Amino acid sequence: MLNSTTHSGTPEFHGTFFEYFRNSKLDARNFFDPGPEPTPFKRNQFGFTLTGPARKEKTFLMASFEGMRDRLTETSVDFFPNALARQGIITDVTGNEIRRVTVNPRVKPFLDLYPMPNLGPTGNGVNENRAPVFLPTSENFLTLRVDHTISVRDSLFARYTFDDATSHSGQPMFLFRRVSESRQQYLTLMASHVSSPQVVHSFRFGFTRPVTNDRGLVSIDIPEESLFVQDAPEFGLLSLSGVSPFGLVGGTPLGKTMDSFQFAYDLLLQKSAHALKVGVQAHRYRWTTFTNFNRGARWSFSGLESFLQAGADGTTKLDVSLPGSDNKKDFRQTLLGFYVQDDYQIAPRLQLNLGLRYEFTSLIREKSGRTSALLDIVRGSEVQIGPLIADNPSLLNFAPRIGFTWAPGAGGNTVWSGGFGIYYDQLLEYLVDQVKNTLPFFQQAVRTNFDASATFPDAVAAAQGVPLMARTLDYQNTSTTMVFRYNFALQHRLANGWNFRTSYVGARGNHLFRAYETNLFPVPVARPDGSVFFPSHEGPRNPAFGSIVLINSDAQSFYNSLQLSAQKNISRGNSLRANYTWSKSVDDASRHTFGSVEQYGPERTLDRALSDFDVRHRLVTSYFFTPPFGSGMRFWNTGILRQLFGGWRIGGILSLRTGAPFSPGINVRTPEFLFTASRPNLLPGQNNNPTEGVTAGCAGIPAGQPLGTRERYFDPCVYGIPEPGTLGNAGRNTIISPRVFNMDISLQKEFSLDSRRQLQFRMEFFNLLNHTNLDPRNGPPPFVFTGRTGRRNPIAGRIAGTTTTSRQIQFALRFSF
């Protein structure tokens, strides 16, 4: 559902023209920019808003346009094999030789595609590289609105919005980019009828059509014979632990179109102490979507040395969608919703809000019947063409709401409020899209822990005879996501103008969706200490398939927060506001897509931990201040000083928050074991958030390195390798990112040209203090161990990006009449 509010037309002609401009000539360099100057950047945002009558006192028009031309260049921090490694000579961080391997001739053409790194060594034959990436964006946004008064009782309006954009985004390394072309159109028609002062009817029709098409862009020439699949539309992906991924991520080219038709009727009835609202809505959805998911193939090696030998160590993994696979879908779905709400004024200072909402969605279907499901993931031998799930989970989606507001005592300076409600997240296309890449229409092979030296780089040949992959919803037990939301607040206004608010806000999520691997491991064996062991030379659980990704609706989430705010409007436009939130969010999975930190999906509570987006503390202060200079002020209120210094306003936002969590990982494969742990063991007595102090010292990691820095944010030496066939005991999301500090300031002044025309000048400073906010989640995966033997990764804990930009300055002019 899309809700938007726009200005209506006015009885007189009014307009505003504006221009916002940024340029790297005034900016500070980013922490990772290779030279003394910032990388090139220019942004222009410009547009206008015009309002006025088309027919006096009857019809009013509004038109607005905003354009953006963003020419951004970012610095990409990558890690590539150095010159000696390309000859099979592996060196440490000081450049000393530590091992030699024989380079397979099949690998040499791909080694030549990697750029030669331009910075020093990081260990294990890898050097750092920094290079600029040009990421332009262009966007045009247009809105037209017509308001018409038919009579005293009847009115209508129509609004049309058009948004056209082309943007470039980065890929895991600087030679590859993604181009996204989008066009969004929204149409809204609404009519209102006032039957009496107590009864109002409104009718609304809406149509939305967002269209997105993405493609990959490669900055070098890749020979056709280097494609992993000869008829693939684009080059695939080479993934080596400790080395930046080489290739395109995301299954481009891809496209998605949605047509949504919305109908709604609302009735407002005021009767005595009751304000009743009743409504009904109907949505009809049509989606057309396709991707080239893994059509170019993805080769994954446990490390650089494994790659140099073309996977001869027996730990290679291959993901490839075979020629002829087709995941184009034309989905159809209908949503119906009903609600009733009563705002009951029990007493002058006490109001009760009661409501009930019911939403029903039809089971999503494909126009040509191209959907399927695996009914039994353990014993099923083939997927069944037909419905994605057995029963419609939305039939009993009743959502009650209750709230209250109470202002005891005279003056209403103290207000108590609270509420509780049940909310449903319907099973729509965004979720079903995850299972479109499945049998029998889409043939994908996943082959793990094999010797690829005889077949690399021919992905199709390597996938011959491999059982194919299935993606499926839980056919029998899928439920609609349900969230309980509750809050309780106290608001108090003091005599000196301060307003304080204290509130508790919580949420409990049930039947959240998560995706996990449910086949590429044998049946585990329980050990005396309660842990599980996955035997060697056994598996998968269902030999009729290779990988089976199951999307289940069994995850839970828990959110609790204490929120404090204070606000004061001082005088002459001066104000001060502060907000503080202390919160904690825990879940079994923070997203419904298939990730890489899950260890054993059938036991969901093994991954119960801080949410990926958990931020424990957040403080935000904002202010507006008018200096006491100029006309009507105490100082410099006459002459040229009034013109120079009068009329200025200063505004700013200061924010400070703690960092978000992330997980330590490993990429160690043992040929005899199908199961592979994704997280390491935390050694006895060690801190599970090892980001303070210095490194303890271990193989490949010198002792005494400061922690919490860009070079070594966390200590890899507190972790060990789980024995083959066992789970790592290091928890999910135990390492906390650095805190984020930011200060933005704006200066603005109004120039009155005459009684009808004004000019506003603004100057804005983003990240005024140029504080570097490092982001350890921006860079190479935090693998602590890699390779068949589990060598410690020398770049574990190395940061390659920032959370915020460096200091940027923006100028703006706004002309109004």
C-alpha angles and dihedrals in degrees: 000000000000121000120184136168125208136178116263125223122278134227089244131042113266132165147174130204120191143179129189118190136187128177131181090228087081097037132094121243119261117250090250099043107122098221137047092262128065119256114264116281134165129169129182121185113181140157149116145244121213126185133175148121125293092182120017113261089346115064128029130185134206127184127176134175132186126183129187129194110184119180104183127173117190132187114245116207110207139167121225137174111269126230095268093048089056086061092049095260110130116201134187128235091281093052097254119141113251104165144001129215133180112252112227111231089229089065100050097081089056094045087057089057092060111089117241106257117247100206138058131292124280096188139268092062095303131122131191122250131193123193137159121255120200110220110175124182129192124184138172120193121187131179128184123185133181123191118191130184110210096178141329089284102035134060139154141188137196127202130187124187126189124187122179121178143167118193138172121214131187128255127209090284134029099250092067131061137173122229117205121192115190136176121185126186127184128184124186128182120183134177127189129196125189108206092178138335086277101044127059127173126196130186123194136187123185137181125189128183118178115177124189130183122179131187137173125251121204122196096203135051112259112195115240090236088062093065112112089217115033098217095041115131092224142011114279129222137282111202119189123170109246093017127087112259112260114215143024126321126202109045099272138214092056138152140192133185127181127191113191125182116193129191124182140172124191130186123196115195123181113196122165107300093348127091104191124194123187126177147165131197137184127196127190117196131197120181129183113188141162139164137183092232109185090339087135092046130235121238114197121193125186091233147335094282092052089052093048088057091046090245097306090147090076097242101102123129126203130193115185137158108217124235113275094036113142125185099169108137136185104201125191129193141159128210125196123188136183131183142176125190134181123194100196119193098208093175135353090270101030127071127177123201117202126178145162127196129186124191127183127185126189118235107273113251137186117237094233096035093255098151129105142174140200104235097193116025094193104040104018114113098192141016119256121231109229139061119009093228135018101237138022107255095196099069095100100034098139112160117195121194129194132177142159141199121199127180107186120194132022121306097029093248092141122052128181118197139168144160148185130201144164117227130189129208104208123225099254137159096283088072099037089052087072092066100045091094095074145101141323096019097034119043114201125170125203116191120182137190098007138137105256098176093104097048109028124148095017101090096181092054091047091052096053112126094006115135109250128247127255130200117193146160117239095274099203104029111037113138134184115262109256126192126191111208123190137168141175124193143180120202123188132180119204125211092248091062101263117137118202128189129186120184143168114216122185141168136189119198123201130182093020115170124248133168125218144159110265105172115039096087136061124250104285124240120225114233127208093258091057096255124121130240127202109211122229124248090026137105171014101173092225109033092193089076140037113215117005115194111196123198106207131183098214103100124114136203135197126199127179128169144171111213124193127183137175127187137176132179100207109183142298092021095313114138141163129200134177131184128187127184126189108188146152128203122191128178145156092236130003096205139029095228124094111268138180106242097069112106108183111005100193088067099058097177090064085077098042104128144114112328117254088247098044113138112180100195129023126174122182126176126182132181146175120208131182112201113229094250131112137024113001092007131110098250137045092000097152140050128004094332089063090053094047102041106019125097098026122140126197121205133174150168124215116189134180126176139162120250130267121249131251137181133250111234143192134205104198119141129188114200096222094052123073092191117075125186115232098200130049131236119266106229117238115278095012128128114252089215100049099178102118133073121009137312117277091220128243140162108323093000117088118223121249099035110148113249127219091046132117092255096049116009096167132020113254090190094077090069134078136192116264112235112259113282096023137102122250113245096214106112128237116265097004097138115079121212121232118279118264122232124183138167124192124183133185133194120197139172134187119220114197107211092180138323092295106031130065135177122204124198121196133183117188130190117201115199088001095188092048090233113182111230106192119208116202089190089065105080140028118357110271094248110163096187129028139175134037093293094043102243115188111257108240093208095051106132094019115138121218105177149028134242096222135030125258118259112308129182124210130190125200139185124193122186118193131183 
